Amino acid sequence: MADTDQEQELVFDKKNLYKEKTYTDLKTGSIKQLTPVKADGSKDESRTPMFMGQTQMMSPSGPLPIQCMIEAKNLEEAADKFPEAINATVERIIEEAKNARQEEASRIVVPGQDAGSKIIT
């Protein structure tokens, strides 16, 4: 039996529901339109729709899924902003990978110590 401190109660947030529609050009990627809805399934006019861009980028390890939020008021605007949003996300991922690589390379292992627990950063 699991320890009660580690158990998590799953609660579905009925005040934060979205209806999801996916649009694709069958070449570049897809755009998900997330329309806010109420618990009864009707459209929630008090919240604005959101758009999420999705594509894949080839890496030495294979395809890498890329997704990002697109600031847009409608599908046409989201499609226009798709390349810029994806490119910004790819640049951020590359920068984070470079920083992680630099951070890992700058670690110093103290000789004669257990390397797993005595790393100085």
C-alpha positions in Angstrom: 0.0 0.0 0.0 1.3 3.5 -0.9 2.4 5.9 1.8 -0.4 8.5 2.3 2.2 11.4 2.1 3.0 10.3 -1.5 -0.5 9.7 -2.7 -2.0 12.4 -4.8 -5.7 13.1 -5.1 -6.7 13.6 -8.7 -9.3 16.3 -9.2 -10.5 17.3 -12.6 -10.8 21.1 -12.7 -14.3 21.7 -14.1 -13.8 25.5 -14.0 -10.9 25.2 -16.5 -12.3 23.1 -19.3 -11.5 23.5 -23.0 -12.8 22.0 -26.2 -10.0 21.0 -28.5 -10.0 21.2 -32.3 -7.0 20.4 -34.4 -6.2 22.0 -37.8 -3.3 20.8 -40.0 -1.8 21.6 -43.4 -0.5 18.0 -43.6 3.0 19.4 -44.3 4.4 21.8 -41.6 2.5 21.0 -38.5 -0.8 21.5 -36.7 -2.6 24.2 -34.7 -4.8 23.3 -31.8 -7.6 25.6 -31.0 -8.6 25.4 -27.3 -12.0 26.9 -26.8 -13.1 27.5 -23.2 -16.2 25.6 -22.2 -18.4 25.4 -19.0 -18.9 22.1 -17.2 -22.1 21.5 -19.2 -20.1 21.8 -22.5 -21.5 25.2 -23.5 -19.0 27.8 -24.7 -17.6 30.0 -21.9 -17.7 33.5 -23.3 -15.9 34.9 -20.2 -12.6 33.3 -21.3 -10.7 33.7 -24.6 -9.7 30.8 -26.8 -6.0 29.7 -26.9 -3.9 28.4 -29.8 -1.1 25.9 -29.6 1.3 25.2 -32.5 2.8 21.7 -32.9 5.5 20.4 -35.3 8.5 18.1 -35.4 12.2 18.9 -35.9 14.7 16.3 -36.8 17.6 15.8 -34.4 20.5 13.4 -34.4 18.4 11.2 -32.0 15.3 11.3 -34.3 12.2 13.5 -34.4 11.8 16.0 -31.6 8.3 17.2 -30.9 8.0 21.0 -30.7 5.0 22.8 -29.3 4.2 26.3 -28.2 1.4 28.7 -27.4 0.6 31.2 -30.1 -0.8 34.6 -29.1 -3.7 35.0 -31.5 -7.3 36.0 -31.6 -8.4 33.6 -34.3 -7.2 30.7 -36.4 -6.1 32.8 -39.3 -3.9 34.9 -37.1 -2.5 31.8 -35.4 -1.6 30.3 -38.8 0.2 33.6 -39.7 2.1 33.6 -36.4 2.9 29.8 -36.4 6.4 30.1 -38.0 7.5 32.8 -35.7 6.2 31.1 -32.6 7.8 27.7 -33.5 11.1 29.3 -34.5 11.3 31.2 -31.1 10.6 28.0 -29.3 13.3 26.1 -31.2 15.8 28.9 -30.4 14.9 28.8 -26.7 15.3 25.0 -26.7 18.7 25.2 -28.4 19.8 27.9 -25.9 18.7 25.8 -22.9 20.6 22.8 -24.3 23.8 24.9 -24.7 23.4 26.3 -21.2 22.9 22.8 -19.8 25.9 21.5 -21.7 28.1 24.4 -20.4 26.8 23.9 -16.9 27.7 20.1 -17.0 31.1 20.9 -18.5 31.9 23.4 -15.7 31.4 20.9 -12.9 34.5 20.0 -10.9 35.0 16.5 -9.5 37.1 16.5 -6.3 39.8 13.8 -6.6 39.7 10.9 -4.1 36.0 11.5 -3.3 32.9 9.7 -4.4 32.1 11.5 -7.7 28.4 11.0 -7.3 28.1 12.9 -4.1 31.0 15.3 -4.1 30.6 17.5 -7.2 31.4 21.1 -6.8 29.6 23.6 -9.0 
